[in-house]
Amino acid sequence: MSFSLDDLAALIKARRRDDASKSYTKSLFDAGPPRIAKKFGEEAVEAVIAAMGDDRKELTMEAADVLYHLLVLLEAKDIALAEVVQELERRTSQSGLAEKASRGAGS
């Protein structure tokens, strides 16, 4: 089986039209971007906590939650995964230190 982040992004996009009583994804969309962002943050913290331990399975599961909630947030804000990938591609054209410096001192 081959499943990609593009596949997940497409599935999330399709779930915007689902019934919230049958779709967790749709219930997130109905709650709005602030709630989705909060859930993403919660999942990110859980991933950090998992990363501090030795349980690979737990970190894998939390990382999946982070990616899922990030893609829901991006969809809610009408930002395509391809736009994020394009930004990553732009950044890889220079060293990480040069890229960070180009964003300014506040980044």
C-alpha positions in Angstrom: 0.0 0.0 0.0 1.3 3.4 -0.9 -0.2 6.3 1.0 1.2 9.9 0.9 0.7 13.2 2.6 -0.9 14.3 -0.7 -3.4 11.4 -0.3 -4.2 12.5 3.2 -4.6 16.2 2.2 -7.1 15.1 -0.5 -9.0 13.0 2.0 -9.1 15.9 4.4 -10.3 18.3 1.7 -13.1 15.8 0.8 -14.2 15.5 4.4 -15.1 19.2 4.5 -18.4 18.1 2.8 -19.1 15.3 5.3 -21.7 15.2 8.1 -20.0 16.4 11.4 -21.9 13.6 13.2 -20.0 11.0 11.2 -16.6 12.8 10.6 -14.1 14.0 13.2 -12.5 16.0 10.4 -15.7 17.8 9.6 -16.3 18.5 13.2 -12.9 20.2 13.3 -13.8 22.3 10.3 -17.1 23.3 11.9 -15.2 24.4 15.1 -13.0 26.7 13.0 -9.3 27.5 12.6 -8.7 28.6 16.3 -9.9 25.2 17.6 -8.0 23.4 14.9 -4.9 25.4 15.8 -5.3 24.6 19.5 -5.7 20.9 18.7 -2.6 21.0 16.5 -0.7 22.6 19.4 -1.9 19.9 21.8 -0.7 17.2 19.4 2.6 18.9 18.9 3.2 19.0 22.7 2.3 15.3 22.9 4.8 14.5 20.2 7.5 16.4 22.1 6.7 14.5 25.2 6.8 11.2 23.3 10.1 12.2 21.7 11.7 12.6 25.2 10.9 8.9 25.9 12.0 5.7 24.4 8.8 4.4 22.9 9.1 4.6 19.1 5.5 3.5 18.5 4.2 6.3 20.7 6.2 8.9 18.9 5.1 7.5 15.5 1.5 7.8 16.6 1.9 11.3 17.9 3.8 12.3 14.8 0.8 11.0 12.7 -1.5 13.1 14.8 0.6 16.2 14.3 0.8 15.8 10.5 -3.0 15.1 10.3 -3.9 18.2 12.4 -1.5 20.4 10.5 -3.0 19.3 7.2 -6.5 20.1 8.6 -5.3 23.5 9.7 -3.8 24.2 6.3 -7.0 23.2 4.6 -9.0 25.4 6.9 -6.8 28.3 6.0 -7.0 27.4 2.3 -3.3 26.7 2.1 -2.4 23.7 -0.2 0.2 21.2 0.9 1.9 22.0 -2.4 2.5 25.5 -1.2 4.3 24.3 1.9 6.3 21.8 -0.2 7.2 24.7 -2.6 8.4 26.8 0.4 10.5 23.9 1.6 12.0 23.5 -1.8 12.8 27.2 -1.9 14.5 26.9 1.5 16.7 23.9 0.4 18.3 26.0 -2.3 20.5 27.5 0.4 22.0 26.4 3.7 19.7 26.3 6.7 21.8 29.0 8.5 21.6 31.3 5.5 17.9 30.7 5.1 17.3 31.4 8.8 19.3 34.6 8.6 17.3 35.8 5.6 14.1 35.7 7.7 15.5 38.3 10.1 16.6 38.3 13.7 13.1 37.7 15.1 12.6 34.3 13.6 
